[in-house]
Amino acid sequence: MGLSIRASFFRSVTLAAGAALVMNSVLILPTAQAQTTARTPTQHGPESVADLAAGLLDAVVNISTSQNVKNDDQAPMPQVPEGSPFQDFFDEFFKGQGGEGGNRQRTVNSLGSGFVIDPTGFIVTNNHVIEGADDIEVNFADGTKLKAKLIGTDTKTDLALLKVEPKRPLTAVPFGDSRQMRIGDWVMAIGNPFGLGGTVTVGIISARGRNINAGPYDNFIQTDAAINKGNSGGPLFNMRGEVIGINTAIISPSGGSIGIGFSVPTELAQNVINQLREFGETHRGWLGVRIQPVTDEIAESLKMETPKGALIAGIIKGGPVDGGTIRTGDVIIKFDGRDVVEMRDLPRAVAESPVGKAVDVVIIRDGKEMTVKVTLGRLEDGENLAGAEADQTPQTQEGTDQAEPPAADLPASDIVLGMKLAVLDAQSRKTYGISEDVEGVVIAEVQPQSAAAERRIAAGDVIVEIGQEAMKTPEDVSARVEELKADGRRNALLMIANKTGELRFVTVRME
């Protein structure tokens, strides 16, 4: 049976079928003296968290939202006889839905959790808890209810900041440093599962740095502390009463806890919350590059000992590095003192950096390691710039997704790596709808089941570089491939442009 990753409120995304669950796991701790055979009693958890919970429950709140949505169902409302004992039931059920055949409105209510971070009334929760809400109400442990104002949201980390106006200072909880937490440390979650009110659960940190494909900056803490629907937005505490995570998602086949929950770590969340509080929106750093992973084949082609870092596949025009500080084909392996082990490490490191900061970036270029200085732009401005660039990209004429023109329409070369190549001239640009700013050698045909076909290279793509050398003619391609073979390379690293100029790197077998 397939499983799903569900936000503990109502959001869900599919997890690949066949994922295994570890049931009834047992934690066995070694004795202090490895050479002795006698086993000493192990601690199964803290003796009690009652004192800790008592001081934190008042800071955790229930968040109730309502949203008016249009009812597209135009069927007439049921009619009941006058004086029917069901009259009151139908009047209440269909209250606010309008008359028969009209534009009916209905109210959708939902529940989540949150926590107070400032006695003046600032409250943190998940974005998906309050997304689209017309009305937000915060319910406190003492029964007090206050209307909340939305200060700001961040969809990329699924966080939101609310503000209420209390008559007296509220109980607040501090942020802790999630980077200090280790796998196996005890944690406590407080929230409102299934709308039941303040509920305390205890568990351990099961894993760190989890990527569940929920957003571009995934770095979740995984915990086995019970988290269920309605826990979304609630805090995950360390044993000092500090918030080290915001509970956001669970893996579950049914929506209930099976001991796999995920929290946004404070190392990521705290900076976002501070920005929402100060600006009402995020101000993230921006490098202005398009990246892709460094695979084993790409690492071998670039003469790297191990695959690591982020490969620069494109530069955004007008961005911070458009002047040539960083180039297409560079591999970033360190950013502002932080190692970039995987591609996804770079966006998170850049986003957490202040706008306008000058940072050192360590890159590999032409097989050599070097350091360049870059001043960061603002991601939110960059997204608008990238969108404008996409809007200005020439559009190919209607019908280009039909079968490609036969290779005979263009003068083609001999077959190289399963590809027939042609000069990129006015005729080939017109034939394939290739943008004027794309330079290289056009691919006229790709043989089925060839090395190039395996990498999804298609007719109409353009070879811009091979092995970090620019290609101008089909003869350049043939010569460069032979050079790489003579150098003992097993794969050729190709920079490929599509017809609109978007770049990507692929490795093609030469054996």
C-alpha positions as CSV (number, residue, x, y, z in Angstrom):
1,M,0.0,0.0,0.0
2,G,1.4,3.4,-0.9
3,L,2.1,5.9,1.8
4,S,1.8,9.7,1.7
5,I,3.7,12.5,3.3
6,R,1.0,14.7,4.9
7,A,1.3,18.1,6.5
8,S,-0.1,17.4,9.9
9,F,-3.0,19.8,9.1
10,F,-4.4,18.7,5.7
11,R,-1.7,19.1,3.0
12,S,-0.4,15.9,1.3
13,V,2.1,14.7,-1.3
14,T,2.6,11.2,-2.6
15,L,5.5,9.1,-1.3
16,A,6.8,6.4,-3.6
17,A,4.9,3.1,-3.1
18,G,6.8,0.4,-1.3
19,A,8.5,2.7,1.2
20,A,9.4,0.7,4.3
21,L,8.3,1.4,7.8
22,V,10.3,0.4,10.8
23,M,7.9,-1.0,13.4
24,N,8.5,-1.8,17.1
25,S,12.1,-0.6,16.9
26,V,14.2,-1.1,20.1
27,L,16.9,1.2,21.3
28,I,19.9,-0.7,22.8
29,L,22.6,1.3,24.5
30,P,26.1,-0.1,25.0
31,T,27.5,-0.3,28.5
32,A,30.3,1.9,29.6
33,Q,32.8,-0.9,29.6
34,A,32.8,-2.7,26.2
35,Q,34.8,-5.7,27.5
36,T,32.2,-6.7,30.1
37,T,29.4,-9.0,29.3
38,A,27.0,-7.9,32.0
39,R,24.2,-5.5,30.8
40,T,23.2,-2.6,32.9
41,P,19.6,-1.2,32.9
42,T,19.1,1.5,30.2
43,Q,17.2,4.7,30.6
44,H,14.0,4.6,28.6
45,G,13.4,8.3,28.8
46,P,13.2,11.2,31.2
47,E,11.5,10.4,34.5
48,S,8.9,13.1,33.9
49,V,8.4,16.2,31.8
50,A,5.6,17.4,34.0
51,D,7.4,20.5,35.3
52,L,8.7,21.4,31.9
53,A,5.3,21.0,30.2
54,A,3.6,23.0,33.0
55,G,5.7,26.1,32.1
56,L,5.1,25.8,28.4
57,L,1.4,24.9,27.9
58,D,0.2,28.5,28.2
59,A,2.4,29.6,25.4
60,V,1.0,27.1,22.9
61,V,-2.2,28.1,21.2
62,N,-5.0,26.7,19.1
63,I,-5.5,28.5,15.8
64,S,-9.0,28.4,14.3
65,T,-9.6,29.8,10.8
66,S,-12.6,30.2,8.6
67,Q,-12.8,30.8,4.9
68,N,-15.8,31.7,2.7
69,V,-15.8,29.7,-0.5
70,K,-18.1,29.7,-3.4
71,N,-20.3,26.6,-3.7
72,D,-20.3,25.6,-7.4
73,D,-23.0,23.0,-6.8
74,Q,-26.1,24.5,-8.4
75,A,-28.5,21.8,-7.3
76,P,-31.5,23.1,-5.4
77,M,-31.5,22.8,-1.6
78,P,-33.5,20.0,-0.1
79,Q,-37.1,20.9,0.9
80,V,-38.7,19.6,4.0
81,P,-42.4,19.7,5.0
82,E,-43.5,22.6,7.1
83,G,-43.3,21.7,10.8
84,S,-41.0,18.7,10.2
85,P,-38.8,17.7,13.1
86,F,-35.8,18.0,10.8
87,Q,-36.6,21.7,9.9
88,D,-34.0,23.1,12.4
89,F,-31.4,20.7,11.2
90,F,-31.7,21.7,7.6
91,D,-31.9,25.4,8.4
92,E,-28.6,25.2,10.4
93,F,-26.8,23.0,7.8
94,F,-27.6,25.2,4.9
95,K,-27.3,28.4,6.7
96,G,-25.5,31.1,4.6
97,Q,-25.6,29.1,1.4
98,G,-28.1,31.4,-0.3
99,G,-31.3,30.7,-2.1
100,E,-32.1,28.1,-4.6
101,G,-30.1,28.5,-7.8
102,G,-28.1,31.4,-6.4
103,N,-24.4,31.9,-5.9
104,R,-24.2,30.0,-2.6
105,Q,-21.4,30.6,-0.1
106,R,-20.2,28.2,2.4
107,T,-17.8,28.5,5.3
108,V,-14.8,26.2,5.7
109,N,-13.4,25.9,9.2
110,S,-10.0,24.4,10.1
111,L,-7.7,24.0,13.1
112,G,-4.0,24.1,13.7
113,S,-1.5,25.0,16.4
114,G,0.9,27.9,17.1
115,F,3.1,29.4,19.8
116,V,3.8,32.8,21.3
117,I,7.3,34.2,20.8
118,D,6.7,37.6,22.3
119,P,4.6,38.7,25.3
120,T,3.2,41.5,23.2
121,G,1.3,39.0,21.0
122,F,3.5,37.7,18.1
123,I,2.6,34.1,17.3
124,V,4.3,31.6,14.9
125,T,2.4,28.9,13.0
126,N,2.5,27.2,9.6
127,N,1.5,29.0,6.4
128,H,-0.8,26.1,5.4
129,V,-2.7,26.5,8.7
130,I,-3.9,30.0,7.8
131,E,-3.5,30.1,4.0
132,G,-6.6,31.6,2.4
133,A,-8.3,32.3,5.7
134,D,-10.8,35.2,5.9
135,D,-10.8,35.1,9.7
136,I,-8.1,33.9,12.1
137,E,-8.9,33.3,15.8
138,V,-6.3,32.3,18.5
139,N,-7.5,30.2,21.4
140,F,-5.4,30.2,24.5
141,A,-5.1,27.6,27.2
142,D,-7.1,29.7,29.7
143,G,-10.0,29.9,27.3
144,T,-9.3,33.4,26.0
145,K,-10.0,34.0,22.4
146,L,-8.4,36.8,20.3
147,K,-8.7,37.8,16.7
148,A,-5.3,37.6,14.9
149,K,-3.8,39.8,12.2
150,L,-1.6,38.2,9.6
151,I,1.9,39.9,9.6
152,G,3.5,37.8,6.9
153,T,4.0,34.4,5.3
154,D,6.7,32.4,3.6
155,T,5.5,29.6,1.4
156,K,9.0,28.3,0.8
157,T,9.4,27.3,4.5
158,D,5.7,27.0,5.2
159,L,5.9,29.6,8.0
160,A,3.6,32.4,9.1
161,L,3.6,35.2,11.7
162,L,0.5,36.4,13.4
163,K,-0.2,39.3,15.8
164,V,-2.9,39.5,18.5
165,E,-3.6,42.4,20.9
166,P,-3.7,41.0,24.4
167,K,-4.9,43.0,27.5
168,R,-1.9,41.7,29.5
169,P,1.5,40.2,28.6
170,L,1.3,36.7,27.3
171,T,3.4,33.7,28.2
172,A,6.1,33.3,25.5
173,V,8.7,30.7,24.7
174,P,12.3,31.3,23.4
175,F,14.0,29.9,20.3
176,G,16.8,27.5,20.8
177,D,19.7,26.4,18.6
178,S,18.6,23.4,16.5
179,R,22.2,23.0,15.3
180,Q,23.1,21.8,18.8
181,M,20.6,19.0,18.7
182,R,21.8,15.4,18.1
183,I,20.1,12.3,16.8
184,G,18.8,10.6,19.9
185,D,18.2,13.7,22.0
186,W,14.8,13.9,23.8
187,V,12.3,16.4,22.5
188,M,8.7,17.3,23.4
189,A,5.9,18.4,21.1
190,I,2.9,20.4,22.2
191,G,-0.1,21.1,20.0
192,N,-3.8,20.5,19.3
193,P,-4.1,17.2,17.5
194,F,-7.6,16.7,16.0
195,G,-8.7,19.9,17.8
196,L,-8.3,18.3,21.3
197,G,-6.5,21.2,22.8
198,G,-3.1,21.3,24.5
199,T,-1.6,17.9,24.1
200,V,2.0,16.9,25.1
201,T,4.0,14.1,23.5
202,V,7.6,13.1,24.0
203,G,10.1,11.3,21.7
204,I,13.6,11.7,20.3
205,I,15.2,13.2,17.3
206,S,15.2,10.4,14.8
207,A,17.2,12.1,12.0
208,R,18.4,15.5,10.8
209,G,18.6,17.2,7.5
210,R,15.7,15.3,5.9
211,N,14.6,16.3,2.4
212,I,10.9,15.4,1.8
213,N,10.6,17.6,-1.4
214,A,8.3,20.0,0.4
215,G,10.2,23.1,-0.6
216,P,13.5,24.4,-1.9
217,Y,15.1,24.6,1.6
218,D,14.1,21.3,3.0
219,N,16.3,20.5,6.1
220,F,13.7,18.9,8.4
221,I,14.2,17.5,11.9
222,Q,12.6,14.0,12.0
223,T,11.1,12.9,15.3
224,D,9.1,10.0,16.7
225,A,7.2,12.3,19.1
226,A,3.6,11.8,18.2
227,I,2.4,14.5,15.7
228,N,-1.1,14.3,14.2
229,K,-3.5,16.4,12.2
230,G,-3.9,19.7,14.0
231,N,-0.3,19.7,15.3
232,S,0.8,21.8,12.4
233,G,2.5,25.0,13.5
234,G,3.1,23.8,17.0
235,P,6.5,23.8,18.7
236,L,9.0,21.1,19.2
237,F,11.0,21.7,22.4
238,N,14.3,20.6,23.7
239,M,14.5,19.5,27.4
240,R,15.4,23.1,28.4
241,G,12.0,24.4,27.1
242,E,13.5,26.1,24.0
243,V,11.8,25.8,20.6
244,I,14.1,23.9,18.2
245,G,11.5,23.1,15.5
246,I,8.1,23.9,14.1
247,N,6.0,20.8,13.5
248,T,4.9,20.7,9.9
249,A,4.5,17.3,8.3
250,I,4.1,13.6,8.9
251,I,4.4,10.4,7.0
252,S,1.3,8.4,7.4
253,P,-1.0,6.0,5.4
254,S,-4.0,7.1,7.4
255,G,-3.3,10.6,8.7
256,G,-2.5,9.5,12.2
257,S,1.0,9.3,13.8
258,I,3.2,6.3,13.1
259,G,6.2,7.9,14.6
260,I,7.6,9.8,11.6
261,G,7.1,13.5,11.9
262,F,9.0,16.5,10.5
263,S,9.8,19.9,12.0
264,V,11.3,23.0,10.4
265,P,14.5,23.6,12.4
266,T,15.0,26.9,14.1
267,E,18.3,27.4,12.3
268,L,16.2,27.9,9.2
269,A,13.0,29.3,10.8
270,Q,14.3,31.9,13.1
271,N,15.8,34.1,10.4
272,V,12.6,33.9,8.4
273,I,10.4,34.8,11.4
274,N,12.7,37.8,12.2
275,Q,12.3,39.0,8.6
276,L,8.6,38.6,8.6
277,R,8.4,40.6,11.8
278,E,10.6,43.4,10.5
279,F,9.5,43.6,6.9
280,G,6.3,41.6,6.6
281,E,8.0,39.6,4.0
282,T,11.3,37.7,3.4
283,H,14.6,39.3,2.3
284,R,16.7,36.4,1.1
285,G,20.2,36.5,-0.4
286,W,20.4,35.7,-4.2
287,L,23.3,34.6,-6.3
288,G,21.6,34.7,-9.7
289,V,22.5,31.3,-11.0
290,R,20.8,28.1,-12.3
291,I,22.3,25.0,-10.8
292,Q,22.2,21.2,-11.2
293,P,23.7,18.3,-9.3
294,V,27.3,17.0,-9.8
295,T,26.9,13.4,-10.7
296,D,29.6,10.8,-10.8
297,E,29.9,11.1,-14.6
298,I,30.1,14.9,-14.4
299,A,32.7,14.8,-11.7
300,E,34.8,12.4,-13.8
301,S,34.5,14.7,-16.8
302,L,35.6,17.7,-14.7
303,K,38.5,15.7,-13.2
304,M,37.1,16.0,-9.7
305,E,38.1,13.3,-7.2
306,T,34.6,13.0,-5.7
307,P,31.2,14.3,-6.9
308,K,30.3,17.3,-4.7
309,G,29.0,20.9,-5.0
310,A,26.6,22.6,-7.3
311,L,27.2,22.8,-11.1
312,I,26.4,26.2,-12.6
313,A,24.1,25.5,-15.6
314,G,23.1,29.1,-16.3
315,I,23.5,32.8,-15.3
316,I,20.6,35.1,-14.8
317,K,21.0,38.3,-16.8
318,G,21.2,41.3,-14.6
319,G,22.0,39.1,-11.5
320,P,24.8,39.5,-9.0
321,V,27.3,37.4,-11.1
322,D,26.2,38.4,-14.6
323,G,29.6,40.2,-15.0
324,G,31.5,37.0,-15.2
325,T,32.6,36.5,-11.6
326,I,31.0,33.0,-11.8
327,R,30.6,31.3,-15.2
328,T,28.5,28.6,-16.6
329,G,30.3,25.3,-16.0
330,D,31.9,26.3,-12.7
331,V,31.2,24.1,-9.7
332,I,30.6,25.8,-6.3
333,I,32.1,23.7,-3.5
334,K,32.0,26.3,-0.7
335,F,29.9,29.4,0.0
336,D,30.8,31.9,2.7
337,G,32.8,29.3,4.6
338,R,30.1,26.6,4.4
339,D,30.8,23.4,2.5
340,V,28.4,22.7,-0.4
341,V,28.3,18.9,-0.4
342,E,25.1,18.5,-2.3
343,M,23.4,20.8,-4.8
344,R,20.6,21.6,-2.3
345,D,23.1,22.9,0.2
346,L,23.8,26.0,-2.0
347,P,20.2,27.5,-2.2
348,R,19.8,27.2,1.5
349,A,23.2,28.8,2.3
350,V,22.6,31.7,-0.1
351,A,19.0,32.3,1.1
352,E,20.1,32.5,4.8
353,S,22.7,35.2,3.9
354,P,21.9,38.9,4.2
355,V,21.1,40.9,1.1
356,G,24.1,43.0,0.0
357,K,26.7,40.9,1.9
358,A,30.0,40.3,0.1
359,V,30.9,36.6,0.4
360,D,33.8,34.4,-0.7
361,V,32.7,31.6,-3.0
362,V,35.1,28.7,-3.7
363,I,34.7,27.2,-7.2
364,I,36.3,24.6,-9.4
365,R,37.0,26.0,-12.9
366,D,39.0,24.2,-15.6
367,G,40.0,21.6,-13.0
368,K,41.5,24.2,-10.6
369,E,40.1,25.5,-7.3
370,M,39.8,29.2,-6.9
371,T,38.0,31.8,-4.7
372,V,35.9,34.7,-6.0
373,K,34.1,37.5,-4.2
374,V,30.4,38.0,-4.8
375,T,27.9,40.6,-3.5
376,L,24.5,39.1,-3.0
377,G,21.3,40.5,-4.4
378,R,17.8,39.9,-3.1
379,L,16.0,36.7,-4.1
380,E,12.6,38.3,-4.3
381,D,13.9,40.9,-6.8
382,G,15.7,38.1,-8.6
383,E,12.5,36.1,-9.1
384,N,10.9,39.1,-10.8
385,L,14.0,39.5,-12.9
386,A,14.0,35.9,-13.9
387,G,10.3,36.0,-14.7
388,A,10.8,39.1,-16.9
389,E,13.7,37.3,-18.7
390,A,11.4,34.3,-19.4
391,D,8.7,36.6,-20.7
392,Q,11.1,38.2,-23.1
393,T,12.4,34.8,-24.5
394,P,11.3,34.5,-28.1
395,Q,8.4,32.1,-28.5
396,T,8.6,29.4,-31.2
397,Q,5.8,29.3,-33.7
398,E,2.6,27.3,-33.0
399,G,2.9,23.6,-33.7
400,T,6.5,23.1,-32.8
401,D,5.6,20.2,-30.6
402,Q,4.7,18.1,-33.6
403,A,7.1,15.6,-35.1
404,E,10.5,17.1,-35.7
405,P,11.6,17.8,-39.3
406,P,13.6,15.0,-40.9
407,A,17.4,15.3,-40.8
408,A,17.5,15.4,-44.6
409,D,16.1,18.9,-44.4
410,L,19.5,20.1,-43.2
411,P,23.1,19.3,-44.4
412,A,24.2,17.0,-41.6
413,S,27.6,15.6,-40.6
414,D,28.6,12.0,-39.8
415,I,27.2,10.4,-36.7
416,V,29.0,11.5,-33.4
417,L,27.9,9.8,-30.2
418,G,24.6,8.8,-31.8
419,M,23.9,12.4,-33.1
420,K,23.8,13.8,-36.6
421,L,25.0,17.4,-36.4
422,A,24.6,20.5,-38.6
423,V,25.9,24.1,-38.7
424,L,23.6,26.5,-36.8
425,D,22.7,28.9,-39.5
426,A,19.7,30.9,-40.5
427,Q,18.0,27.9,-42.1
428,S,18.5,25.6,-39.1
429,R,17.3,28.4,-36.7
430,K,14.1,28.7,-38.8
431,T,13.7,24.9,-39.0
432,Y,13.9,24.3,-35.2
433,G,12.7,27.8,-34.0
434,I,16.1,28.4,-32.3
435,S,16.6,31.7,-30.6
436,E,19.1,34.2,-32.2
437,D,21.2,34.4,-29.0
438,V,21.9,30.6,-29.0
439,E,25.3,29.7,-30.4
440,G,26.8,26.2,-31.1
441,V,26.2,23.2,-33.2
442,V,22.6,22.0,-33.9
443,I,21.6,18.4,-33.5
444,A,19.7,17.3,-36.6
445,E,18.9,13.8,-35.5
446,V,19.4,11.5,-32.5
447,Q,19.6,7.7,-33.2
448,P,17.2,5.6,-31.0
449,Q,18.9,3.7,-28.2
450,S,22.1,5.7,-28.6
451,A,24.2,7.2,-25.8
452,A,22.7,10.6,-26.6
453,A,19.2,9.3,-26.6
454,E,19.7,7.8,-23.1
455,R,20.4,11.4,-21.9
456,R,17.2,12.7,-23.6
457,I,19.0,14.8,-26.1
458,A,16.7,15.6,-29.0
459,A,16.8,17.0,-32.5
460,G,16.7,20.8,-32.2
461,D,19.0,20.9,-29.2
462,V,22.2,22.8,-29.6
463,I,25.7,21.7,-28.4
464,V,27.3,24.8,-26.9
465,E,30.3,23.2,-25.2
466,I,32.0,19.9,-24.9
467,G,34.5,19.4,-22.1
468,Q,34.3,23.2,-21.3
469,E,35.3,24.1,-24.8
470,A,33.0,26.1,-27.1
471,M,31.7,24.3,-30.3
472,K,31.2,26.2,-33.6
473,T,31.0,23.4,-36.2
474,P,30.3,19.7,-36.4
475,E,34.0,19.2,-37.0
476,D,34.7,20.8,-33.7
477,V,32.5,18.3,-32.0
478,S,34.1,15.3,-33.7
479,A,37.6,16.6,-32.9
480,R,36.8,17.4,-29.2
481,V,35.3,13.9,-28.7
482,E,38.4,12.3,-30.1
483,E,40.6,14.4,-27.8
484,L,38.6,13.3,-24.8
485,K,38.9,9.6,-25.8
486,A,42.6,10.0,-26.3
487,D,42.8,11.5,-22.8
488,G,41.3,8.4,-21.3
489,R,37.8,9.9,-20.6
490,R,34.9,7.6,-20.6
491,N,32.2,10.3,-20.7
492,A,31.9,13.6,-22.6
493,L,30.4,16.6,-20.7
494,L,28.1,18.5,-23.0
495,M,26.6,21.8,-22.4
496,I,23.2,21.7,-24.2
497,A,20.9,24.6,-25.0
498,N,17.3,24.1,-25.9
499,K,15.7,26.2,-28.6
500,T,15.0,29.1,-26.2
501,G,18.6,29.1,-24.8
502,E,18.0,27.4,-21.5
503,L,21.2,25.5,-20.6
504,R,21.8,22.1,-19.0
505,F,24.8,19.8,-18.6
506,V,24.7,16.1,-19.6
507,T,27.3,13.4,-19.8
508,V,27.3,11.1,-22.7
509,R,29.1,7.7,-22.8
510,M,31.9,7.6,-25.4
511,E,32.6,3.9,-25.0
